[in-house]
Amino acid sequence: MTHIPSGPTRDDIAATVKACLLSAVGSTMGTDLIVEDTNLFDAGIDSMNMTDLLLQLEQRFGFTLAPEDLSSDLFLRFGNLLSFVESHVRRD
């Protein structure tokens, strides 16, 4: 029996998270420049656009974040944010 994945792939999720990130920070940087170890603060994220980013991710992926879901490490690396979003997408 072949298992057909019902949700988006990690690459699909990564592409969407990158697009949301660049939209939130107002950057025209190429998505190919954002890799797993990219520091999101270096990419332009700050406390103001962080909220916009989280709202975009909630809308795009259809989940709701609780305050206890958020940690200080979430925005240190793109890989952290990607894994976080992926876990929420796959859980629902």
PDB file of N, CA, C and O in Angstrom:
ATOM      1  N   MET A   1       0.841  -1.167   0.000  1.00  0.00           N
ATOM      2  CA  MET A   1       0.000   0.000   0.000  1.00  0.00           C
ATOM      3  C   MET A   1       0.896   1.243   0.000  1.00  0.00           C
ATOM      4  O   MET A   1       1.807   1.354   0.820  1.00  0.00           O
ATOM      5  N   THR A   2       0.639   2.157  -0.902  1.00  0.00           N
ATOM      6  CA  THR A   2       1.413   3.379  -1.019  1.00  0.00           C
ATOM      7  C   THR A   2       0.772   4.486  -0.194  1.00  0.00           C
ATOM      8  O   THR A   2      -0.435   4.716  -0.263  1.00  0.00           O
ATOM      9  N   HIS A   3       1.607   5.166   0.589  1.00  0.00           N
ATOM     10  CA  HIS A   3       1.110   6.281   1.402  1.00  0.00           C
ATOM     11  C   HIS A   3       1.262   7.566   0.586  1.00  0.00           C
ATOM     12  O   HIS A   3       2.361   7.904   0.146  1.00  0.00           O
ATOM     13  N   ILE A   4       0.173   8.261   0.395  1.00  0.00           N
ATOM     14  CA  ILE A   4       0.196   9.535  -0.305  1.00  0.00           C
ATOM     15  C   ILE A   4       0.100  10.641   0.751  1.00  0.00           C
ATOM     16  O   ILE A   4      -0.882  10.704   1.491  1.00  0.00           O
ATOM     17  N   PRO A   5       1.106  11.506   0.824  1.00  0.00           N
ATOM     18  CA  PRO A   5       1.058  12.559   1.833  1.00  0.00           C
ATOM     19  C   PRO A   5      -0.125  13.489   1.601  1.00  0.00           C
ATOM     20  O   PRO A   5      -0.400  13.903   0.474  1.00  0.00           O
ATOM     21  N   SER A   6      -0.812  13.805   2.680  1.00  0.00           N
ATOM     22  CA  SER A   6      -1.994  14.651   2.555  1.00  0.00           C
ATOM     23  C   SER A   6      -1.683  16.124   2.785  1.00  0.00           C
ATOM     24  O   SER A   6      -2.440  16.993   2.352  1.00  0.00           O
ATOM     25  N   GLY A   7      -0.590  16.405   3.452  1.00  0.00           N
ATOM     26  CA  GLY A   7      -0.247  17.788   3.757  1.00  0.00           C
ATOM     27  C   GLY A   7       0.887  18.278   2.887  1.00  0.00           C
ATOM     28  O   GLY A   7       1.426  17.535   2.068  1.00  0.00           O
ATOM     29  N   PRO A   8       1.244  19.535   3.073  1.00  0.00           N
ATOM     30  CA  PRO A   8       2.353  20.092   2.293  1.00  0.00           C
ATOM     31  C   PRO A   8       3.685  19.462   2.691  1.00  0.00           C
ATOM     32  O   PRO A   8       3.861  19.024   3.827  1.00  0.00           O
ATOM     33  N   THR A   9       4.609  19.423   1.753  1.00  0.00           N
ATOM     34  CA  THR A   9       5.947  18.898   2.033  1.00  0.00           C
ATOM     35  C   THR A   9       6.760  19.944   2.797  1.00  0.00           C
ATOM     36  O   THR A   9       6.363  21.106   2.885  1.00  0.00           O
ATOM     37  N   ARG A  10       7.881  19.529   3.336  1.00  0.00           N
ATOM     38  CA  ARG A  10       8.768  20.473   4.036  1.00  0.00           C
ATOM     39  C   ARG A  10       9.211  21.581   3.092  1.00  0.00           C
ATOM     40  O   ARG A  10       9.302  22.739   3.499  1.00  0.00           O
ATOM     41  N   ASP A  11       9.490  21.239   1.827  1.00  0.00           N
ATOM     42  CA  ASP A  11       9.895  22.255   0.852  1.00  0.00           C
ATOM     43  C   ASP A  11       8.769  23.253   0.587  1.00  0.00           C
ATOM     44  O   ASP A  11       9.014  24.452   0.458  1.00  0.00           O
ATOM     45  N   ASP A  12       7.532  22.753   0.506  1.00  0.00           N
ATOM     46  CA  ASP A  12       6.373  23.646   0.312  1.00  0.00           C
ATOM     47  C   ASP A  12       6.233  24.593   1.495  1.00  0.00           C
ATOM     48  O   ASP A  12       6.017  25.793   1.326  1.00  0.00           O
ATOM     49  N   ILE A  13       6.359  24.035   2.693  1.00  0.00           N
ATOM     50  CA  ILE A  13       6.241  24.838   3.907  1.00  0.00           C
ATOM     51  C   ILE A  13       7.362  25.876   3.942  1.00  0.00           C
ATOM     52  O   ILE A  13       7.119  27.041   4.254  1.00  0.00           O
ATOM     53  N   ALA A  14       8.586  25.457   3.624  1.00  0.00           N
ATOM     54  CA  ALA A  14       9.730  26.374   3.640  1.00  0.00           C
ATOM     55  C   ALA A  14       9.520  27.523   2.662  1.00  0.00           C
ATOM     56  O   ALA A  14       9.802  28.674   2.993  1.00  0.00           O
ATOM     57  N   ALA A  15       9.032  27.226   1.471  1.00  0.00           N
ATOM     58  CA  ALA A  15       8.807  28.272   0.467  1.00  0.00           C
ATOM     59  C   ALA A  15       7.774  29.279   0.959  1.00  0.00           C
ATOM     60  O   ALA A  15       7.940  30.484   0.770  1.00  0.00           O
ATOM     61  N   THR A  16       6.716  28.793   1.584  1.00  0.00           N
ATOM     62  CA  THR A  16       5.672  29.681   2.089  1.00  0.00           C
ATOM     63  C   THR A  16       6.180  30.511   3.265  1.00  0.00           C
ATOM     64  O   THR A  16       5.900  31.707   3.346  1.00  0.00           O
ATOM     65  N   VAL A  17       6.923  29.887   4.173  1.00  0.00           N
ATOM     66  CA  VAL A  17       7.470  30.614   5.325  1.00  0.00           C
ATOM     67  C   VAL A  17       8.440  31.698   4.838  1.00  0.00           C
ATOM     68  O   VAL A  17       8.432  32.812   5.362  1.00  0.00           O
ATOM     69  N   LYS A  18       9.268  31.382   3.850  1.00  0.00           N
ATOM     70  CA  LYS A  18      10.194  32.374   3.302  1.00  0.00           C
ATOM     71  C   LYS A  18       9.427  33.546   2.688  1.00  0.00           C
ATOM     72  O   LYS A  18       9.785  34.704   2.904  1.00  0.00           O
ATOM     73  N   ALA A  19       8.376  33.249   1.925  1.00  0.00           N
ATOM     74  CA  ALA A  19       7.583  34.310   1.302  1.00  0.00           C
ATOM     75  C   ALA A  19       6.931  35.190   2.364  1.00  0.00           C
ATOM     76  O   ALA A  19       6.904  36.413   2.226  1.00  0.00           O
ATOM     77  N   CYS A  20       6.409  34.576   3.416  1.00  0.00           N
ATOM     78  CA  CYS A  20       5.798  35.342   4.510  1.00  0.00           C
ATOM     79  C   CYS A  20       6.839  36.189   5.224  1.00  0.00           C
ATOM     80  O   CYS A  20       6.577  37.345   5.556  1.00  0.00           O
ATOM     81  N   LEU A  21       8.014  35.627   5.464  1.00  0.00           N
ATOM     82  CA  LEU A  21       9.089  36.348   6.132  1.00  0.00           C
ATOM     83  C   LEU A  21       9.484  37.585   5.332  1.00  0.00           C
ATOM     84  O   LEU A  21       9.577  38.681   5.883  1.00  0.00           O
ATOM     85  N   LEU A  22       9.715  37.410   4.047  1.00  0.00           N
ATOM     86  CA  LEU A  22      10.138  38.534   3.217  1.00  0.00           C
ATOM     87  C   LEU A  22       9.038  39.585   3.104  1.00  0.00           C
ATOM     88  O   LEU A  22       9.325  40.782   3.056  1.00  0.00           O
ATOM     89  N   SER A  23       7.797  39.148   3.061  1.00  0.00           N
ATOM     90  CA  SER A  23       6.674  40.085   3.045  1.00  0.00           C
ATOM     91  C   SER A  23       6.615  40.881   4.346  1.00  0.00           C
ATOM     92  O   SER A  23       6.406  42.094   4.322  1.00  0.00           O
ATOM     93  N   ALA A  24       6.798  40.211   5.471  1.00  0.00           N
ATOM     94  CA  ALA A  24       6.714  40.867   6.781  1.00  0.00           C
ATOM     95  C   ALA A  24       7.820  41.894   6.980  1.00  0.00           C
ATOM     96  O   ALA A  24       7.591  42.946   7.577  1.00  0.00           O
ATOM     97  N   VAL A  25       9.010  41.599   6.487  1.00  0.00           N
ATOM     98  CA  VAL A  25      10.120  42.535   6.676  1.00  0.00           C
ATOM     99  C   VAL A  25      10.235  43.532   5.531  1.00  0.00           C
ATOM    100  O   VAL A  25      11.054  44.450   5.581  1.00  0.00           O
ATOM    101  N   GLY A  26       9.418  43.355   4.502  1.00  0.00           N
ATOM    102  CA  GLY A  26       9.444  44.274   3.368  1.00  0.00           C
ATOM    103  C   GLY A  26      10.719  44.179   2.569  1.00  0.00           C
ATOM    104  O   GLY A  26      11.239  45.192   2.100  1.00  0.00           O
ATOM    105  N   SER A  27      11.226  42.982   2.409  1.00  0.00           N
ATOM    106  CA  SER A  27      12.497  42.772   1.723  1.00  0.00           C
ATOM    107  C   SER A  27      12.283  42.206   0.333  1.00  0.00           C
ATOM    108  O   SER A  27      11.340  41.453   0.089  1.00  0.00           O
ATOM    109  N   THR A  28      13.162  42.577  -0.562  1.00  0.00           N
ATOM    110  CA  THR A  28      13.159  42.002  -1.905  1.00  0.00           C
ATOM    111  C   THR A  28      14.298  40.991  -2.053  1.00  0.00           C
ATOM    112  O   THR A  28      14.632  40.581  -3.164  1.00  0.00           O
ATOM    113  N   MET A  29      14.883  40.597  -0.936  1.00  0.00           N
ATOM    114  CA  MET A  29      15.943  39.591  -0.930  1.00  0.00           C
ATOM    115  C   MET A  29      15.406  38.312  -1.584  1.00  0.00           C
ATOM    116  O   MET A  29      14.230  37.982  -1.431  1.00  0.00           O
ATOM    117  N   GLY A  30      16.248  37.613  -2.294  1.00  0.00           N
ATOM    118  CA  GLY A  30      15.851  36.356  -2.907  1.00  0.00           C
ATOM    119  C   GLY A  30      15.653  35.280  -1.858  1.00  0.00           C
ATOM    120  O   GLY A  30      16.420  35.185  -0.900  1.00  0.00           O
ATOM    121  N   THR A  31      14.613  34.464  -2.044  1.00  0.00           N
ATOM    122  CA  THR A  31      14.342  33.401  -1.072  1.00  0.00           C
ATOM    123  C   THR A  31      15.475  32.390  -1.002  1.00  0.00           C
ATOM    124  O   THR A  31      15.636  31.707   0.010  1.00  0.00           O
ATOM    125  N   ASP A  32      16.265  32.287  -2.071  1.00  0.00           N
ATOM    126  CA  ASP A  32      17.377  31.341  -2.069  1.00  0.00           C
ATOM    127  C   ASP A  32      18.493  31.755  -1.101  1.00  0.00           C
ATOM    128  O   ASP A  32      19.369  30.951  -0.782  1.00  0.00           O
ATOM    129  N   LEU A  33      18.460  33.001  -0.639  1.00  0.00           N
ATOM    130  CA  LEU A  33      19.463  33.462   0.322  1.00  0.00           C
ATOM    131  C   LEU A  33      19.103  33.098   1.757  1.00  0.00           C
ATOM    132  O   LEU A  33      19.921  33.254   2.663  1.00  0.00           O
ATOM    133  N   ILE A  34      17.881  32.616   1.965  1.00  0.00           N
ATOM    134  CA  ILE A  34      17.451  32.211   3.302  1.00  0.00           C
ATOM    135  C   ILE A  34      17.624  30.703   3.401  1.00  0.00           C
ATOM    136  O   ILE A  34      16.982  29.939   2.680  1.00  0.00           O
ATOM    137  N   VAL A  35      18.496  30.293   4.301  1.00  0.00           N
ATOM    138  CA  VAL A  35      18.780  28.870   4.499  1.00  0.00           C
ATOM    139  C   VAL A  35      18.520  28.513   5.955  1.00  0.00           C
ATOM    140  O   VAL A  35      18.189  29.379   6.765  1.00  0.00           O
ATOM    141  N   GLU A  36      18.668  27.245   6.281  1.00  0.00           N
ATOM    142  CA  GLU A  36      18.356  26.746   7.629  1.00  0.00           C
ATOM    143  C   GLU A  36      18.992  27.568   8.745  1.00  0.00           C
ATOM    144  O   GLU A  36      18.348  27.833   9.760  1.00  0.00           O
ATOM    145  N   ASP A  37      20.255  27.976   8.568  1.00  0.00           N
ATOM    146  CA  ASP A  37      20.934  28.671   9.658  1.00  0.00           C
ATOM    147  C   ASP A  37      20.911  30.199   9.531  1.00  0.00           C
ATOM    148  O   ASP A  37      21.650  30.889  10.232  1.00  0.00           O
ATOM    149  N   THR A  38      20.071  30.723   8.644  1.00  0.00           N
ATOM    150  CA  THR A  38      19.936  32.177   8.522  1.00  0.00           C
ATOM    151  C   THR A  38      19.371  32.756   9.813  1.00  0.00           C
ATOM    152  O   THR A  38      18.332  32.309  10.299  1.00  0.00           O
ATOM    153  N   ASN A  39      20.059  33.751  10.363  1.00  0.00           N
ATOM    154  CA  ASN A  39      19.587  34.454  11.546  1.00  0.00           C
ATOM    155  C   ASN A  39      18.482  35.405  11.093  1.00  0.00           C
ATOM    156  O   ASN A  39      18.726  36.292  10.275  1.00  0.00           O
ATOM    157  N   LEU A  40      17.273  35.229  11.616  1.00  0.00           N
ATOM    158  CA  LEU A  40      16.141  36.028  11.161  1.00  0.00           C
ATOM    159  C   LEU A  40      16.265  37.490  11.555  1.00  0.00           C
ATOM    160  O   LEU A  40      15.703  38.358  10.885  1.00  0.00           O
ATOM    161  N   PHE A  41      16.984  37.777  12.621  1.00  0.00           N
ATOM    162  CA  PHE A  41      17.212  39.173  12.991  1.00  0.00           C
ATOM    163  C   PHE A  41      18.122  39.841  11.959  1.00  0.00           C
ATOM    164  O   PHE A  41      17.947  41.017  11.641  1.00  0.00           O
ATOM    165  N   ASP A  42      19.099  39.083  11.436  1.00  0.00           N
ATOM    166  CA  ASP A  42      19.968  39.599  10.377  1.00  0.00           C
ATOM    167  C   ASP A  42      19.183  39.798   9.082  1.00  0.00           C
ATOM    168  O   ASP A  42      19.538  40.647   8.264  1.00  0.00           O
ATOM    169  N   ALA A  43      18.117  39.017   8.895  1.00  0.00           N
ATOM    170  CA  ALA A  43      17.278  39.137   7.696  1.00  0.00           C
ATOM    171  C   ALA A  43      16.294  40.300   7.812  1.00  0.00           C
ATOM    172  O   ALA A  43      15.590  40.615   6.852  1.00  0.00           O
ATOM    173  N   GLY A  44      16.240  40.945   8.993  1.00  0.00           N
ATOM    174  CA  GLY A  44      15.410  42.126   9.141  1.00  0.00           C
ATOM    175  C   GLY A  44      14.213  41.995  10.056  1.00  0.00           C
ATOM    176  O   GLY A  44      13.442  42.945  10.191  1.00  0.00           O
ATOM    177  N   ILE A  45      14.030  40.842  10.691  1.00  0.00           N
ATOM    178  CA  ILE A  45      12.876  40.665  11.584  1.00  0.00           C
ATOM    179  C   ILE A  45      13.090  41.495  12.851  1.00  0.00           C
ATOM    180  O   ILE A  45      14.197  41.547  13.388  1.00  0.00           O
ATOM    181  N   ASP A  46      12.033  42.138  13.320  1.00  0.00           N
ATOM    182  CA  ASP A  46      12.065  42.850  14.591  1.00  0.00           C
ATOM    183  C   ASP A  46      10.723  42.627  15.284  1.00  0.00           C
ATOM    184  O   ASP A  46       9.862  41.920  14.761  1.00  0.00           O
ATOM    185  N   SER A  47      10.548  43.222  16.446  1.00  0.00           N
ATOM    186  CA  SER A  47       9.336  42.945  17.226  1.00  0.00           C
ATOM    187  C   SER A  47       8.065  43.384  16.504  1.00  0.00           C
ATOM    188  O   SER A  47       7.008  42.786  16.701  1.00  0.00           O
ATOM    189  N   MET A  48       8.153  44.412  15.678  1.00  0.00           N
ATOM    190  CA  MET A  48       6.964  44.888  14.957  1.00  0.00           C
ATOM    191  C   MET A  48       6.565  43.926  13.833  1.00  0.00           C
ATOM    192  O   MET A  48       5.403  43.532  13.737  1.00  0.00           O
ATOM    193  N   ASN A  49       7.514  43.554  12.997  1.00  0.00           N
ATOM    194  CA  ASN A  49       7.152  42.690  11.878  1.00  0.00           C
ATOM    195  C   ASN A  49       7.076  41.220  12.267  1.00  0.00           C
ATOM    196  O   ASN A  49       6.574  40.401  11.497  1.00  0.00           O
ATOM    197  N   MET A  50       7.566  40.878  13.453  1.00  0.00           N
ATOM    198  CA  MET A  50       7.439  39.518  13.969  1.00  0.00           C
ATOM    199  C   MET A  50       5.955  39.154  14.129  1.00  0.00           C
ATOM    200  O   MET A  50       5.537  38.049  13.783  1.00  0.00           O
ATOM    201  N   THR A  51       5.178  40.088  14.650  1.00  0.00           N
ATOM    202  CA  THR A  51       3.739  39.869  14.826  1.00  0.00           C
ATOM    203  C   THR A  51       3.066  39.682  13.475  1.00  0.00           C
ATOM    204  O   THR A  51       2.223  38.799  13.316  1.00  0.00           O
ATOM    205  N   ASP A  52       3.430  40.503  12.510  1.00  0.00           N
ATOM    206  CA  ASP A  52       2.873  40.375  11.163  1.00  0.00           C
ATOM    207  C   ASP A  52       3.221  39.017  10.572  1.00  0.00           C
ATOM    208  O   ASP A  52       2.371  38.368   9.962  1.00  0.00           O
ATOM    209  N   LEU A  53       4.455  38.589  10.747  1.00  0.00           N
ATOM    210  CA  LEU A  53       4.886  37.286  10.240  1.00  0.00           C
ATOM    211  C   LEU A  53       4.051  36.158  10.851  1.00  0.00           C
ATOM    212  O   LEU A  53       3.565  35.280  10.137  1.00  0.00           O
ATOM    213  N   LEU A  54       3.890  36.189  12.167  1.00  0.00           N
ATOM    214  CA  LEU A  54       3.120  35.134  12.835  1.00  0.00           C
ATOM    215  C   LEU A  54       1.671  35.121  12.369  1.00  0.00           C
ATOM    216  O   LEU A  54       1.089  34.050  12.196  1.00  0.00           O
ATOM    217  N   LEU A  55       1.083  36.292  12.165  1.00  0.00           N
ATOM    218  CA  LEU A  55      -0.294  36.353  11.659  1.00  0.00           C
ATOM    219  C   LEU A  55      -0.391  35.777  10.252  1.00  0.00           C
ATOM    220  O   LEU A  55      -1.329  35.044   9.937  1.00  0.00           O
ATOM    221  N   GLN A  56       0.578  36.110   9.410  1.00  0.00           N
ATOM    222  CA  GLN A  56       0.595  35.556   8.052  1.00  0.00           C
ATOM    223  C   GLN A  56       0.704  34.035   8.075  1.00  0.00           C
ATOM    224  O   GLN A  56       0.016  33.347   7.321  1.00  0.00           O
ATOM    225  N   LEU A  57       1.562  33.518   8.936  1.00  0.00           N
ATOM    226  CA  LEU A  57       1.743  32.065   9.025  1.00  0.00           C
ATOM    227  C   LEU A  57       0.473  31.381   9.513  1.00  0.00           C
ATOM    228  O   LEU A  57       0.096  30.326   9.004  1.00  0.00           O
ATOM    229  N   GLU A  58      -0.184  31.980  10.496  1.00  0.00           N
ATOM    230  CA  GLU A  58      -1.449  31.420  10.987  1.00  0.00           C
ATOM    231  C   GLU A  58      -2.483  31.371   9.863  1.00  0.00           C
ATOM    232  O   GLU A  58      -3.178  30.369   9.697  1.00  0.00           O
ATOM    233  N   GLN A  59      -2.581  32.440   9.105  1.00  0.00           N
ATOM    234  CA  GLN A  59      -3.565  32.495   8.023  1.00  0.00           C
ATOM    235  C   GLN A  59      -3.225  31.522   6.899  1.00  0.00           C
ATOM    236  O   GLN A  59      -4.102  30.820   6.397  1.00  0.00           O
ATOM    237  N   ARG A  60      -1.963  31.481   6.507  1.00  0.00           N
ATOM    238  CA  ARG A  60      -1.554  30.623   5.395  1.00  0.00           C
ATOM    239  C   ARG A  60      -1.711  29.140   5.702  1.00  0.00           C
ATOM    240  O   ARG A  60      -2.107  28.354   4.842  1.00  0.00           O
ATOM    241  N   PHE A  61      -1.391  28.764   6.956  1.00  0.00           N
ATOM    242  CA  PHE A  61      -1.378  27.351   7.303  1.00  0.00           C
ATOM    243  C   PHE A  61      -2.578  26.915   8.123  1.00  0.00           C
ATOM    244  O   PHE A  61      -2.737  25.722   8.381  1.00  0.00           O
ATOM    245  N   GLY A  62      -3.428  27.843   8.540  1.00  0.00           N
ATOM    246  CA  GLY A  62      -4.666  27.490   9.224  1.00  0.00           C
ATOM    247  C   GLY A  62      -4.511  26.975  10.640  1.00  0.00           C
ATOM    248  O   GLY A  62      -5.261  26.094  11.061  1.00  0.00           O
ATOM    249  N   PHE A  63      -3.555  27.506  11.380  1.00  0.00           N
ATOM    250  CA  PHE A  63      -3.447  27.147  12.788  1.00  0.00           C
ATOM    251  C   PHE A  63      -3.458  28.411  13.628  1.00  0.00           C
ATOM    252  O   PHE A  63      -3.263  29.514  13.118  1.00  0.00           O
ATOM    253  N   THR A  64      -3.689  28.238  14.922  1.00  0.00           N
ATOM    254  CA  THR A  64      -3.696  29.361  15.847  1.00  0.00           C
ATOM    255  C   THR A  64      -2.608  29.134  16.889  1.00  0.00           C
ATOM    256  O   THR A  64      -2.528  28.072  17.507  1.00  0.00           O
ATOM    257  N   LEU A  65      -1.786  30.135  17.068  1.00  0.00           N
ATOM    258  CA  LEU A  65      -0.698  30.036  18.037  1.00  0.00           C
ATOM    259  C   LEU A  65      -1.169  30.470  19.410  1.00  0.00           C
ATOM    260  O   LEU A  65      -1.915  31.438  19.558  1.00  0.00           O
ATOM    261  N   ALA A  66      -0.721  29.739  20.401  1.00  0.00           N
ATOM    262  CA  ALA A  66      -0.949  30.124  21.789  1.00  0.00           C
ATOM    263  C   ALA A  66       0.337  30.771  22.298  1.00  0.00           C
ATOM    264  O   ALA A  66       1.424  30.432  21.828  1.00  0.00           O
ATOM    265  N   PRO A  67       0.228  31.698  23.255  1.00  0.00           N
ATOM    266  CA  PRO A  67       1.444  32.350  23.767  1.00  0.00           C
ATOM    267  C   PRO A  67       2.508  31.361  24.243  1.00  0.00           C
ATOM    268  O   PRO A  67       3.703  31.622  24.101  1.00  0.00           O
ATOM    269  N   GLU A  68       2.089  30.244  24.797  1.00  0.00           N
ATOM    270  CA  GLU A  68       3.075  29.268  25.277  1.00  0.00           C
ATOM    271  C   GLU A  68       3.780  28.532  24.140  1.00  0.00           C
ATOM    272  O   GLU A  68       4.771  27.840  24.375  1.00  0.00           O
ATOM    273  N   ASP A  69       3.278  28.675  22.899  1.00  0.00           N
ATOM    274  CA  ASP A  69       3.934  28.074  21.740  1.00  0.00           C
ATOM    275  C   ASP A  69       5.213  28.820  21.359  1.00  0.00           C
ATOM    276  O   ASP A  69       6.101  28.257  20.718  1.00  0.00           O
ATOM    277  N   LEU A  70       5.299  30.066  21.751  1.00  0.00           N
ATOM    278  CA  LEU A  70       6.399  30.916  21.308  1.00  0.00           C
ATOM    279  C   LEU A  70       7.573  30.845  22.273  1.00  0.00           C
ATOM    280  O   LEU A  70       7.398  30.838  23.491  1.00  0.00           O
ATOM    281  N   SER A  71       8.771  30.793  21.704  1.00  0.00           N
ATOM    282  CA  SER A  71       9.980  30.778  22.527  1.00  0.00           C
ATOM    283  C   SER A  71      10.970  31.789  21.972  1.00  0.00           C
ATOM    284  O   SER A  71      10.854  32.237  20.832  1.00  0.00           O
ATOM    285  N   SER A  72      11.924  32.131  22.784  1.00  0.00           N
ATOM    286  CA  SER A  72      12.916  33.124  22.362  1.00  0.00           C
ATOM    287  C   SER A  72      13.815  32.604  21.241  1.00  0.00           C
ATOM    288  O   SER A  72      14.381  33.395  20.486  1.00  0.00           O
ATOM    289  N   ASP A  73      13.949  31.294  21.128  1.00  0.00           N
ATOM    290  CA  ASP A  73      14.802  30.709  20.087  1.00  0.00           C
ATOM    291  C   ASP A  73      14.134  30.644  18.720  1.00  0.00           C
ATOM    292  O   ASP A  73      14.798  30.381  17.717  1.00  0.00           O
ATOM    293  N   LEU A  74      12.843  30.879  18.672  1.00  0.00           N
ATOM    294  CA  LEU A  74      12.066  30.696  17.447  1.00  0.00           C
ATOM    295  C   LEU A  74      12.599  31.524  16.283  1.00  0.00           C
ATOM    296  O   LEU A  74      12.598  31.060  15.143  1.00  0.00           O
ATOM    297  N   PHE A  75      13.050  32.732  16.557  1.00  0.00           N
ATOM    298  CA  PHE A  75      13.473  33.619  15.475  1.00  0.00           C
ATOM    299  C   PHE A  75      14.988  33.707  15.313  1.00  0.00           C
ATOM    300  O   PHE A  75      15.483  34.512  14.525  1.00  0.00           O
ATOM    301  N   LEU A  76      15.721  32.884  16.051  1.00  0.00           N
ATOM    302  CA  LEU A  76      17.176  32.931  15.925  1.00  0.00           C
ATOM    303  C   LEU A  76      17.654  32.372  14.588  1.00  0.00           C
ATOM    304  O   LEU A  76      18.587  32.902  13.985  1.00  0.00           O
ATOM    305  N   ARG A  77      17.015  31.307  14.133  1.00  0.00           N
ATOM    306  CA  ARG A  77      17.406  30.670  12.862  1.00  0.00           C
ATOM    307  C   ARG A  77      16.165  30.349  12.053  1.00  0.00           C
ATOM    308  O   ARG A  77      15.114  30.039  12.615  1.00  0.00           O
ATOM    309  N   PHE A  78      16.280  30.422  10.741  1.00  0.00           N
ATOM    310  CA  PHE A  78      15.158  30.074   9.879  1.00  0.00           C
ATOM    311  C   PHE A  78      14.736  28.629  10.122  1.00  0.00           C
ATOM    312  O   PHE A  78      13.544  28.324  10.109  1.00  0.00           O
ATOM    313  N   GLY A  79      15.697  27.743  10.342  1.00  0.00           N
ATOM    314  CA  GLY A  79      15.389  26.337  10.588  1.00  0.00           C
ATOM    315  C   GLY A  79      14.503  26.141  11.807  1.00  0.00           C
ATOM    316  O   GLY A  79      13.634  25.269  11.813  1.00  0.00           O
ATOM    317  N   ASN A  80      14.721  26.954  12.849  1.00  0.00           N
ATOM    318  CA  ASN A  80      13.867  26.875  14.047  1.00  0.00           C
ATOM    319  C   ASN A  80      12.424  27.232  13.700  1.00  0.00           C
ATOM    320  O   ASN A  80      11.490  26.528  14.086  1.00  0.00           O
ATOM    321  N   LEU A  81      12.256  28.323  12.975  1.00  0.00           N
ATOM    322  CA  LEU A  81      10.913  28.766  12.590  1.00  0.00           C
ATOM    323  C   LEU A  81      10.252  27.741  11.677  1.00  0.00           C
ATOM    324  O   LEU A  81       9.071  27.432  11.834  1.00  0.00           O
ATOM    325  N   LEU A  82      11.009  27.219  10.733  1.00  0.00           N
ATOM    326  CA  LEU A  82      10.478  26.223   9.809  1.00  0.00           C
ATOM    327  C   LEU A  82      10.018  24.967  10.545  1.00  0.00           C
ATOM    328  O   LEU A  82       8.927  24.462  10.281  1.00  0.00           O
ATOM    329  N   SER A  83      10.821  24.467  11.449  1.00  0.00           N
ATOM    330  CA  SER A  83      10.444  23.273  12.218  1.00  0.00           C
ATOM    331  C   SER A  83       9.210  23.531  13.066  1.00  0.00           C
ATOM    332  O   SER A  83       8.342  22.668  13.192  1.00  0.00           O
ATOM    333  N   PHE A  84       9.137  24.721  13.646  1.00  0.00           N
ATOM    334  CA  PHE A  84       7.991  25.111  14.457  1.00  0.00           C
ATOM    335  C   PHE A  84       6.709  25.104  13.616  1.00  0.00           C
ATOM    336  O   PHE A  84       5.704  24.512  14.010  1.00  0.00           O
ATOM    337  N   VAL A  85       6.754  25.762  12.464  1.00  0.00           N
ATOM    338  CA  VAL A  85       5.571  25.814  11.588  1.00  0.00           C
ATOM    339  C   VAL A  85       5.223  24.413  11.108  1.00  0.00           C
ATOM    340  O   VAL A  85       4.055  24.025  11.105  1.00  0.00           O
ATOM    341  N   GLU A  86       6.223  23.663  10.706  1.00  0.00           N
ATOM    342  CA  GLU A  86       5.994  22.301  10.229  1.00  0.00           C
ATOM    343  C   GLU A  86       5.296  21.452  11.282  1.00  0.00           C
ATOM    344  O   GLU A  86       4.396  20.680  10.949  1.00  0.00           O
ATOM    345  N   SER A  87       5.687  21.576  12.533  1.00  0.00           N
ATOM    346  CA  SER A  87       5.067  20.783  13.592  1.00  0.00           C
ATOM    347  C   SER A  87       3.607  21.182  13.795  1.00  0.00           C
ATOM    348  O   SER A  87       2.776  20.337  14.127  1.00  0.00           O
ATOM    349  N   HIS A  88       3.295  22.438  13.603  1.00  0.00           N
ATOM    350  CA  HIS A  88       1.914  22.889  13.746  1.00  0.00           C
ATOM    351  C   HIS A  88       1.044  22.477  12.555  1.00  0.00           C
ATOM    352  O   HIS A  88      -0.137  22.165  12.709  1.00  0.00           O
ATOM    353  N   VAL A  89       1.649  22.483  11.375  1.00  0.00           N
ATOM    354  CA  VAL A  89       0.905  22.079  10.172  1.00  0.00           C
ATOM    355  C   VAL A  89       0.611  20.588  10.223  1.00  0.00           C
ATOM    356  O   VAL A  89      -0.512  20.172   9.937  1.00  0.00           O
ATOM    357  N   ARG A  90       1.576  19.798  10.574  1.00  0.00           N
ATOM    358  CA  ARG A  90       1.409  18.348  10.569  1.00  0.00           C
ATOM    359  C   ARG A  90       0.520  17.876  11.717  1.00  0.00           C
ATOM    360  O   ARG A  90      -0.100  16.816  11.634  1.00  0.00           O
ATOM    361  N   ARG A  91       0.462  18.662  12.780  1.00  0.00           N
ATOM    362  CA  ARG A  91      -0.316  18.274  13.953  1.00  0.00           C
ATOM    363  C   ARG A  91      -1.821  18.413  13.689  1.00  0.00           C
ATOM    364  O   ARG A  91      -2.620  17.646  14.226  1.00  0.00           O
ATOM    365  N   ASP A  92      -2.203  19.389  12.862  1.00  0.00           N
ATOM    366  CA  ASP A  92      -3.627  19.661  12.625  1.00  0.00           C
ATOM    367  C   ASP A  92      -4.239  18.750  11.592  1.00  0.00           C
ATOM    368  O   ASP A  92      -5.428  18.866  11.294  1.00  0.00           O
TER     369      ASP A  92
END
